[in-house]
């Protein structure tokens, strides 16, 4: 899950106005990461092939972009609103 941590930390450093915890990001993206890892594992030749590093970086960029889309989506905005609402009730 290094990819998720890296992507999450990069986004956190951008000081996004949304509040989201790593667990929510991880729950959302774990299936995406697992599918991509499975693709790498199915071809051991790919691991040693030239350009793998650029593919890994491409995957990281995909994850970052997807997290940004998730953060700006209505689903996450609603989640944040619910958390704020619960905090006000306490």
Sine and cosine of phi, psi and omega as CSV:
sin_phi,cos_phi,sin_psi,cos_psi,sin_omega,cos_omega
0.00,0.00,0.31,0.95,0.03,-1.00
-0.86,0.51,-0.61,0.79,-0.02,-1.00
-0.86,0.51,-0.70,0.71,-0.01,-1.00
-0.90,0.44,-0.70,0.71,-0.02,-1.00
-0.88,0.48,-0.70,0.71,0.00,-1.00
-0.89,0.46,-0.73,0.69,0.00,-1.00
-0.90,0.43,-0.68,0.73,-0.02,-1.00
-0.89,0.45,-0.72,0.70,-0.01,-1.00
-0.90,0.45,-0.63,0.78,0.03,-1.00
-0.88,0.47,-0.67,0.74,0.00,-1.00
-0.93,0.36,-0.62,0.79,0.02,-1.00
-0.88,0.47,-0.62,0.78,0.00,-1.00
-0.92,0.40,-0.32,0.95,0.02,-1.00
-0.99,0.15,-0.05,1.00,0.02,-1.00
0.83,0.56,0.78,0.63,0.04,-1.00
-0.89,0.45,0.56,-0.83,-0.06,-1.00
-0.97,0.25,-0.06,1.00,-0.03,-1.00
-0.99,-0.11,0.53,-0.85,0.07,-1.00
-0.98,-0.20,0.80,-0.60,0.05,-1.00
-0.45,-0.89,0.64,-0.76,0.00,-1.00
-0.99,-0.12,0.33,-0.94,-0.10,-1.00
-0.88,0.48,-0.56,0.83,-0.02,-1.00
-0.88,0.48,-0.66,0.75,0.03,-1.00
-0.90,0.44,-0.67,0.74,0.03,-1.00
-0.89,0.45,-0.71,0.71,-0.04,-1.00
-0.90,0.44,-0.69,0.73,0.01,-1.00
-0.88,0.48,-0.60,0.80,-0.03,-1.00
-0.96,0.28,-0.65,0.76,-0.15,-0.99
-0.99,-0.16,-0.19,0.98,-0.01,-1.00
-0.82,0.57,-0.71,0.70,0.03,-1.00
-0.87,0.49,-0.60,0.80,0.01,-1.00
-0.90,0.44,-0.73,0.68,-0.01,-1.00
-0.89,0.45,-0.71,0.71,-0.04,-1.00
-0.88,0.48,-0.63,0.77,0.04,-1.00
-0.89,0.45,-0.68,0.73,-0.02,-1.00
-0.93,0.36,-0.63,0.78,0.04,-1.00
-0.90,0.44,-0.62,0.78,0.02,-1.00
-0.88,0.47,-0.64,0.77,0.04,-1.00
-0.87,0.49,-0.66,0.75,0.01,-1.00
-0.92,0.39,-0.65,0.76,-0.06,-1.00
-0.94,0.35,-0.46,0.89,-0.04,-1.00
-0.95,0.32,-0.27,0.96,0.02,-1.00
-0.74,-0.67,0.99,-0.11,-0.02,-1.00
-0.91,0.41,-0.44,0.90,0.03,-1.00
-0.91,0.42,-0.55,0.84,-0.01,-1.00
-0.88,0.47,-0.60,0.80,-0.03,-1.00
-0.85,0.52,-0.64,0.77,-0.05,-1.00
-1.00,-0.03,-0.10,1.00,-0.08,-1.00
-0.95,0.31,0.49,-0.87,0.07,-1.00
-0.89,0.45,0.57,-0.82,0.06,-1.00
1.00,-0.02,-0.01,1.00,-0.01,-1.00
-0.90,0.43,-0.64,0.76,0.00,-1.00
-0.86,0.51,-0.65,0.76,0.01,-1.00
-0.92,0.39,-0.54,0.84,0.06,-1.00
-0.93,0.38,-0.65,0.76,0.03,-1.00
-0.89,0.45,-0.70,0.71,0.05,-1.00
-0.89,0.47,-0.62,0.79,0.05,-1.00
-0.88,0.47,-0.66,0.75,0.05,-1.00
-0.89,0.45,-0.67,0.74,0.03,-1.00
-0.88,0.48,-0.68,0.74,0.03,-1.00
-0.90,0.44,-0.62,0.78,0.06,-1.00
-0.87,0.49,-0.70,0.71,-0.01,-1.00
-0.90,0.43,-0.71,0.70,0.01,-1.00
-0.87,0.50,-0.71,0.71,0.00,-1.00
-0.89,0.46,-0.68,0.74,-0.01,-1.00
-0.91,0.42,-0.63,0.78,0.03,-1.00
-0.91,0.41,-0.65,0.76,0.06,-1.00
-0.86,0.50,-0.69,0.73,0.03,-1.00
-0.89,0.45,-0.65,0.76,0.02,-1.00
-0.90,0.44,-0.69,0.72,-0.03,-1.00
-0.89,0.45,-0.55,0.83,-0.05,-1.00
-1.00,-0.06,0.00,1.00,-0.01,-1.00
-0.98,0.21,0.34,-0.94,0.00,-1.00
-0.87,0.49,-0.61,0.80,-0.03,-1.00
-0.83,0.56,-0.77,0.64,-0.03,-1.00
-0.95,0.32,-0.63,0.78,0.04,-1.00
-0.85,0.53,-0.66,0.75,0.04,-1.00
-0.91,0.41,-0.65,0.76,0.04,-1.00
-0.86,0.50,-0.70,0.71,0.01,-1.00
-0.89,0.45,-0.68,0.73,0.01,-1.00
-0.88,0.48,-0.66,0.75,0.03,-1.00
-0.90,0.45,-0.67,0.74,0.02,-1.00
-0.89,0.45,-0.71,0.71,0.02,-1.00
-0.87,0.49,-0.65,0.76,-0.02,-1.00
-0.91,0.42,-0.70,0.72,0.02,-1.00
-0.89,0.45,-0.64,0.77,0.01,-1.00
-0.90,0.43,-0.57,0.82,0.02,-1.00
-0.93,0.36,-0.53,0.85,-0.01,-1.00
-0.94,0.33,-0.44,0.90,-0.06,-1.00
-0.98,0.19,0.00,0.00,0.00,0.00
